[in-house]
Structures are given as structure tokens and as C-alpha cells.
Amino acid sequence: MTEQNQKQLGNTLWAIADQLRGAMDADDFRDYMLSFLFLRYLSYNYEMAAKRELGSDYPKLADDDSRVPMAVWYADNAADVPAFEKQMRRKVHYVIEPRHLWSSIANMAR
């Protein structure tokens, strides 16, 4: 990407952010957006670690299936959830319940 394209992309993204925040103060908007970005980052890392941990047990959903794979796994393996979460705390040092994952929030927004 050329420097000109980067500047144009930056300007476009900034204009979109201004439209999204509306009358909200820019500092308040930044706080919300940073929180969302952080949640997105943590969710992605958690889901990738869970996928590695579960291996072939990680649910493979069809492209048109809007369910969250971790929610499906939790529902199908309720007895194994405590052991899984204990292992995830050891490996990634945190646990995010499926309903709080970014993909779940995005599905609710749709």
C-alpha cells in the first residue's frame, strides 16, 4: 500500500469514526472504541487458543450457521467446561464465557 493510499484510508476511517460517534465527545468515544478493540483482541486470542486446545473437538459449523463455535461446545460438553476453563487459565491466563466473546456480541448486533 502506497503512502498516498494509507493517508486516504486513514482519512476515510477517521470520517467514519466521526459519523459513528455523532454528538458523543471524542474522548468518550475513544474509551468505548478502545474497550471494543481490546475485547475483540482478547476474544480472538482466546478462540484461537481454545481451537488449539480442543483440536478435533472444536465445532466445525457451516458457513451459514451464525452460532458461535465455543457456545456450541459449551452446550454439548457442560460436564467438561470446568476442566477446560482450568486448562485455559493455565495456558492463556483468562477465560471468556461464550456469550461474552466478540463473535457473540457481533451476532447479537446483527
Residue frames as qw, qx, qy, qz and C-alpha x, y, z in Angstrom:
[[0.000, 0.892, 0.453, 0.000, 0.00, 0.00, 0.00],
 [0.418, 0.462, -0.023, 0.782, 1.45, 3.33, -1.01],
 [0.201, -0.212, -0.443, 0.847, 1.76, 6.24, 1.38],
 [0.298, -0.057, -0.215, -0.928, -0.97, 8.09, -0.55],
 [0.600, -0.267, -0.666, -0.354, -3.33, 5.12, -0.17],
 [0.463, -0.269, -0.684, 0.495, -2.54, 4.89, 3.54],
 [0.004, 0.115, 0.217, -0.969, -3.38, 8.55, 4.04],
 [0.462, -0.125, -0.410, -0.776, -6.60, 8.20, 2.06],
 [0.603, -0.284, -0.745, -0.030, -7.58, 5.12, 4.11],
 [0.320, -0.215, -0.555, 0.737, -6.77, 6.96, 7.34],
 [0.192, 0.025, -0.005, -0.981, -8.91, 9.93, 6.31],
 [0.565, -0.193, -0.583, -0.552, -11.79, 7.66, 5.33],
 [0.557, -0.289, -0.740, 0.244, -11.64, 5.75, 8.61],
 [0.150, -0.154, -0.390, 0.896, -11.48, 9.00, 10.57],
 [0.363, -0.077, -0.230, -0.900, -14.57, 10.32, 8.74],
 [0.624, -0.263, -0.691, -0.255, -16.44, 7.09, 9.51],
 [0.438, -0.245, -0.653, 0.567, -15.46, 7.32, 13.19],
 [0.065, 0.049, 0.152, -0.985, -16.73, 10.93, 13.28],
 [0.529, -0.171, -0.435, -0.708, -20.07, 9.84, 11.82],
 [0.619, -0.245, -0.745, 0.040, -20.39, 6.95, 14.27],
 [0.328, -0.201, -0.575, 0.722, -19.70, 8.99, 17.36],
 [0.093, -0.768, -0.523, -0.358, -22.26, 11.64, 16.41],
 [0.206, -0.861, 0.035, -0.463, -22.74, 14.07, 19.30],
 [0.859, -0.457, -0.101, 0.209, -20.62, 11.99, 21.70],
 [0.170, -0.903, 0.374, 0.121, -17.45, 13.63, 22.96],
 [0.664, 0.547, -0.510, 0.006, -14.36, 12.32, 21.13],
 [0.026, -0.470, 0.793, -0.387, -12.69, 11.27, 24.40],
 [0.690, -0.032, 0.534, -0.487, -15.74, 9.25, 25.47],
 [0.852, 0.436, -0.122, -0.262, -15.95, 7.66, 22.03],
 [0.383, 0.592, -0.695, 0.142, -12.27, 6.74, 22.22],
 [0.349, -0.320, 0.766, -0.436, -12.84, 4.99, 25.54],
 [0.836, 0.197, 0.322, -0.399, -15.67, 2.92, 24.08],
 [0.754, 0.572, -0.298, -0.124, -13.74, 2.07, 20.96],
 [0.147, 0.573, -0.772, 0.233, -10.59, 1.08, 22.84],
 [0.575, -0.156, 0.676, -0.434, -12.69, -1.20, 25.04],
 [0.867, 0.369, 0.137, -0.305, -14.27, -2.82, 22.00],
 [0.561, 0.649, -0.514, 0.014, -10.90, -3.26, 20.29],
 [0.133, -0.474, 0.807, -0.328, -9.43, -4.81, 23.42],
 [0.741, 0.042, 0.533, -0.406, -12.37, -7.20, 23.75],
 [0.808, 0.531, -0.135, -0.215, -12.01, -8.14, 20.09],
 [0.316, 0.638, -0.686, 0.150, -8.30, -8.82, 20.59],
 [0.359, -0.308, 0.788, -0.395, -8.83, -10.91, 23.74],
 [0.821, 0.220, 0.326, -0.415, -11.71, -12.85, 22.14],
 [0.717, 0.582, -0.361, -0.128, -9.71, -13.67, 19.03],
 [0.151, 0.539, -0.790, 0.249, -6.74, -14.90, 21.08],
 [0.540, -0.146, 0.683, -0.470, -8.99, -16.91, 23.36],
 [0.858, 0.338, 0.139, -0.361, -10.85, -18.56, 20.50],
 [0.599, 0.597, -0.534, -0.009, -7.61, -19.46, 18.72],
 [0.074, -0.427, 0.826, -0.361, -6.18, -20.95, 21.93],
 [0.704, 0.040, 0.518, -0.484, -9.43, -22.87, 22.51],
 [0.816, 0.478, -0.176, -0.274, -9.30, -24.18, 18.96],
 [0.379, 0.542, -0.733, 0.159, -5.74, -25.45, 19.52],
 [0.312, -0.280, 0.762, -0.493, -6.67, -26.92, 22.92],
 [0.756, 0.172, 0.421, -0.470, -9.80, -28.71, 21.69],
 [0.179, -0.265, 0.834, 0.449, -8.28, -29.84, 18.40],
 [0.173, -0.160, -0.819, -0.523, -10.73, -32.07, 16.54],
 [0.120, -0.545, -0.778, 0.288, -13.38, -31.49, 19.25],
 [0.044, 0.380, 0.054, -0.922, -13.66, -27.82, 18.25],
 [0.532, 0.562, 0.591, -0.228, -17.04, -27.45, 16.50],
 [0.169, -0.073, 0.557, 0.810, -16.93, -27.01, 12.74],
 [0.366, 0.592, 0.517, -0.498, -20.01, -25.06, 11.74],
 [0.499, 0.539, 0.540, 0.412, -21.41, -24.46, 8.29],
 [0.264, 0.130, 0.103, 0.950, -20.77, -21.06, 6.71],
 [0.298, -0.493, -0.350, -0.738, -24.44, -20.12, 7.01],
 [0.630, -0.529, -0.547, 0.155, -24.56, -21.14, 10.71],
 [0.021, 0.786, -0.124, 0.606, -24.47, -17.98, 12.83],
 [0.788, -0.609, -0.087, 0.000, -23.86, -19.78, 16.13],
 [0.008, -0.820, 0.552, -0.152, -20.57, -19.27, 17.94],
 [0.731, 0.194, -0.653, 0.041, -18.44, -22.45, 17.95],
 [0.157, 0.212, -0.737, 0.623, -17.47, -22.04, 21.61],
 [0.560, -0.087, 0.283, -0.774, -21.13, -21.68, 22.62],
 [0.858, 0.120, -0.369, -0.338, -21.91, -24.91, 20.78],
 [0.552, 0.233, -0.735, 0.318, -19.03, -26.68, 22.51],
 [0.152, -0.202, 0.593, -0.764, -20.08, -25.38, 25.95],
 [0.729, -0.020, 0.059, -0.682, -23.67, -26.56, 25.35],
 [0.871, 0.177, -0.422, -0.177, -22.59, -30.01, 24.16],
 [0.686, 0.134, -0.578, 0.421, -19.91, -30.54, 26.83],
 [0.394, -0.789, 0.019, -0.471, -21.27, -28.99, 30.03],
 [0.883, -0.459, -0.009, 0.101, -19.52, -31.57, 32.24],
 [0.789, 0.106, 0.031, 0.604, -16.13, -30.76, 30.69],
 [0.124, 0.891, 0.086, 0.427, -16.40, -26.97, 30.97],
 [0.517, -0.841, 0.161, 0.007, -14.74, -26.62, 34.42],
 [0.799, -0.231, 0.352, 0.429, -11.71, -28.68, 33.37],
 [0.546, 0.578, 0.296, 0.529, -11.48, -26.83, 30.06],
 [0.069, -0.951, -0.032, -0.299, -11.63, -23.42, 31.76],
 [0.683, -0.662, 0.239, 0.197, -8.98, -24.50, 34.28],
 [0.762, 0.074, 0.368, 0.528, -6.72, -25.51, 31.40],
 [0.331, 0.771, 0.239, 0.488, -7.37, -22.23, 29.56],
 [0.351, -0.932, 0.069, -0.060, -6.47, -20.26, 32.70],
 [0.753, -0.404, 0.342, 0.390, -3.16, -22.12, 32.73],
 [0.641, 0.265, 0.439, 0.571, -2.47, -21.52, 29.06],
 [0.214, 0.608, 0.267, 0.717, -3.84, -18.04, 28.27],
 [0.235, -0.089, -0.512, 0.821, -4.43, -16.86, 31.87],
 [0.371, 0.168, 0.226, -0.885, -8.06, -15.89, 31.34],
 [0.186, 0.342, 0.911, 0.132, -11.45, -17.27, 30.35],
 [0.321, 0.136, -0.087, -0.933, -14.18, -15.58, 28.36],
 [0.504, 0.301, 0.759, -0.281, -17.60, -17.17, 28.51],
 [0.335, 0.282, 0.708, 0.554, -19.02, -17.76, 25.01],
 [0.067, 0.846, 0.525, 0.064, -21.80, -15.21, 25.46],
 [0.217, -0.899, 0.040, 0.378, -19.17, -12.53, 26.11],
 [0.588, -0.075, 0.498, 0.633, -16.96, -13.32, 23.13],
 [0.100, 0.418, -0.228, -0.874, -16.75, -10.73, 20.39],
 [0.155, -0.062, -0.823, -0.542, -18.38, -13.10, 17.90],
 [0.111, -0.533, -0.821, 0.168, -21.40, -13.49, 20.21],
 [0.010, -0.626, -0.233, 0.744, -21.73, -9.75, 20.64],
 [0.091, 0.273, -0.523, -0.803, -21.44, -9.25, 16.89],
 [0.121, -0.283, -0.907, -0.287, -24.17, -11.87, 16.33],
 [0.065, -0.637, -0.640, 0.424, -26.47, -10.08, 18.78],
 [0.013, 0.530, -0.073, -0.845, -25.84, -6.81, 16.97],
 [0.083, 0.009, -0.747, -0.659, -26.92, -8.36, 13.67]]
